[in-house]
Amino acid sequence: MSFLKDVKRALKVAKRPDPKAYRASLRAVFVGLSMLGVLGFVFQLAGSALRMVSIAPPSSDTLVIVLAAVAAITLAAVLYLRSRY
């Protein structure tokens, strides 16, 4: 029941954004979705190109190093963002 009261209170306090703020948030959403689409296209293109080239599979040591590096970078980014907010 408390959730519904919170929703009701939030709807009372909320107001419509002015046209300038609405356009700014719409632009930010559009840019974010466009970047996501471009990134997906680049990955798809790279995957298609790699399928055409015959290369030897990486060794398990290389995979472990790459996964550890990705995990370290992700952890560092999360900790950095948590310290900022």
C-alpha angles and dihedrals in degrees: 000000000000090000091060091050090051091050092049092049092048092051091051092051096042119095135187116268118243115254093258093054091044092053091047093053091044090052091049091051091047093049091048093049091045091052090049091050093048091048091051091048092051091050091048091049092048091048091051091049092049091051089060094052119074109222132162115257114257119258120256090248091058091049092050091051093048093047091048090050092050091048092049093049092048092048091048091050092049093048092047093051092046091053091052096055 
